[in-house]
Amino acid sequence: MSRHFLLSLLFVCSLALADQAIRPALSSGIEAVGTDERQAVELAMKEYAEALRAGTPETVVAHYTIDGQLLLPGLAPLRGREAIRAFLAPLAASTEVESVEVNTEVVETHGNTADQWGTYRQVAGERGKAKQTYQGRYAALWHLEKDGRWRLFRLMMQPV
């Protein structure tokens, strides 16, 4: 697996460092009452990013549907929470992100599903080693589940 590929994956881990506008709702436990569906999807992405930045692989996979998928270049799709957890666990201890810029370009909602596209740019690398700049695109398909939470059904990363 190439170093560029692994570090591009880190963009997901660093979304929490990007736009901090929604963080007060996260830390206070206050629901985003009155927000439209687009804002709810963006909040779900921020919660996912916070879990990647500060949580464990178990808290990360809780943001996926039971049959959620993580799609990365050069790898077979990671299908289901257990496959995603097994992939993320070794990365969690060996990498760090110094900075990241994330731009959500489009969020479209369709009832209980939503599509989200954007770009990322980050400075990241292995712990204790020189960091490099990586950039790319992402696409996410979200499902609104019966418990009222938006969860990732599919997340695709595309480094450039």
C-alpha positions as CSV (number, residue, x, y, z in Angstrom):
1,M,0.0,0.0,0.0
2,S,1.5,3.3,-1.0
3,R,2.3,6.0,1.5
4,H,0.3,8.6,-0.6
5,F,-2.7,6.3,-0.4
6,L,-2.5,5.8,3.4
7,L,-2.0,9.5,4.0
8,S,-4.9,10.4,1.8
9,L,-7.0,8.3,4.0
10,L,-6.0,10.6,6.8
11,F,-8.1,13.4,5.4
12,V,-11.1,11.7,7.0
13,C,-9.3,11.7,10.3
14,S,-8.7,15.4,10.0
15,L,-12.1,16.8,9.1
16,A,-12.6,17.9,12.7
17,L,-9.8,20.4,12.3
18,A,-11.5,22.2,9.4
19,D,-14.7,24.1,10.1
20,Q,-15.3,24.5,13.8
21,A,-18.6,26.3,13.4
22,I,-20.7,23.3,14.5
23,R,-18.5,22.2,17.4
24,P,-20.6,24.0,20.1
25,A,-23.5,21.8,19.3
26,L,-21.3,18.7,19.5
27,S,-19.7,19.5,22.8
28,S,-22.9,20.7,24.5
29,G,-24.9,17.7,23.4
30,I,-27.6,20.1,22.1
31,E,-29.4,18.8,19.0
32,A,-29.3,20.9,15.9
33,V,-33.0,21.7,16.3
34,G,-34.5,23.7,13.4
35,T,-31.6,23.0,11.1
36,D,-32.4,21.9,7.6
37,E,-31.4,18.5,6.3
38,R,-28.2,19.8,4.6
39,Q,-27.0,21.2,7.9
40,A,-27.9,17.9,9.6
41,V,-25.7,16.0,7.1
42,E,-22.8,18.5,7.7
43,L,-23.2,18.0,11.4
44,A,-23.0,14.2,11.0
45,M,-19.8,14.6,9.0
46,K,-18.3,16.8,11.8
47,E,-19.3,14.2,14.4
48,Y,-17.7,11.5,12.3
49,A,-14.5,13.6,11.9
50,E,-14.4,14.2,15.7
51,A,-14.7,10.5,16.3
52,L,-11.8,9.9,13.9
53,R,-9.7,12.6,15.5
54,A,-10.3,11.8,19.1
55,G,-12.1,8.5,19.2
56,T,-11.3,4.8,18.8
57,P,-12.0,2.7,15.8
58,E,-15.1,1.5,17.6
59,T,-16.5,5.0,17.9
60,V,-15.6,5.7,14.2
61,V,-17.5,2.6,12.9
62,A,-20.6,3.6,14.9
63,H,-21.0,6.4,12.3
64,Y,-21.4,3.8,9.5
65,T,-24.6,1.9,8.8
66,I,-24.3,-1.8,9.6
67,D,-23.5,-2.5,5.9
68,G,-21.5,0.7,5.4
69,Q,-18.7,0.9,3.0
70,L,-15.3,2.6,2.8
71,L,-14.0,2.9,-0.7
72,L,-10.3,3.6,-1.2
73,P,-8.2,3.5,-4.4
74,G,-6.3,0.3,-4.9
75,L,-8.2,-1.7,-2.3
76,A,-11.3,-3.8,-2.5
77,P,-14.2,-2.1,-0.8
78,L,-14.3,-2.4,2.9
79,R,-17.8,-3.6,3.6
80,G,-19.4,-3.5,7.0
81,R,-18.3,-2.1,10.4
82,E,-15.9,-4.9,11.3
83,A,-13.9,-4.6,8.0
84,I,-13.7,-0.9,8.5
85,R,-12.6,-1.2,12.1
86,A,-9.9,-3.8,11.2
87,F,-8.5,-1.4,8.5
88,L,-8.5,1.7,10.7
89,A,-7.1,0.2,13.9
90,P,-3.4,0.0,12.9
91,L,-3.6,3.5,11.3
92,A,-4.9,5.2,14.4
93,A,-1.6,4.7,16.3
94,S,0.8,5.4,13.5
95,T,-0.3,8.6,11.9
96,E,-0.9,12.3,12.7
97,V,-2.4,15.3,10.9
98,E,-0.9,18.7,11.3
99,S,-3.4,20.7,9.3
100,V,-6.3,20.3,6.9
101,E,-8.6,22.3,4.8
102,V,-12.0,20.8,3.7
103,N,-14.5,22.3,1.3
104,T,-17.9,20.7,1.1
105,E,-19.0,21.6,-2.4
106,V,-22.4,20.0,-2.6
107,V,-24.9,18.4,-0.2
108,E,-28.1,17.0,-1.7
109,T,-30.8,15.4,0.4
110,H,-33.4,13.0,-0.9
111,G,-35.7,12.0,2.0
112,N,-33.7,9.6,4.1
113,T,-30.6,9.7,1.9
114,A,-28.0,12.4,1.2
115,D,-25.1,12.8,-1.1
116,Q,-22.1,15.0,-0.1
117,W,-19.1,15.9,-2.3
118,G,-16.1,18.0,-1.5
119,T,-12.3,18.5,-1.6
120,Y,-9.6,18.3,0.9
121,R,-6.0,19.5,1.4
122,Q,-3.9,18.3,4.4
123,V,-0.5,18.1,5.9
124,A,0.0,14.7,7.4
125,G,2.4,11.8,7.9
126,E,3.7,9.1,10.1
127,R,4.3,10.0,13.7
128,G,7.8,11.4,14.2
129,K,8.5,11.8,10.5
130,A,8.4,14.8,8.1
131,K,4.9,15.7,7.0
132,Q,3.7,16.1,3.4
133,T,0.8,17.9,1.7
134,Y,-2.0,15.8,0.2
135,Q,-5.1,16.7,-1.6
136,G,-8.1,15.1,-3.3
137,R,-11.8,14.7,-3.4
138,Y,-14.4,12.8,-1.4
139,A,-17.9,11.6,-1.9
140,A,-20.2,10.4,0.8
141,L,-23.7,8.7,0.7
142,W,-25.6,9.1,4.0
143,H,-28.7,7.3,5.3
144,L,-31.0,8.7,7.9
145,E,-31.6,5.8,10.2
146,K,-34.7,5.0,12.3
147,D,-33.0,6.4,15.4
148,G,-32.8,9.8,13.7
149,R,-29.0,9.7,13.1
150,W,-27.4,10.2,9.7
151,R,-24.9,7.4,9.1
152,L,-22.4,6.8,6.3
153,F,-23.5,4.1,3.9
154,R,-20.6,4.8,1.6
155,L,-17.5,7.0,1.8
156,M,-15.2,7.2,-1.2
157,M,-11.8,8.9,-1.2
158,Q,-10.0,10.0,-4.3
159,P,-6.5,11.5,-3.9
160,V,-5.1,13.6,-6.7
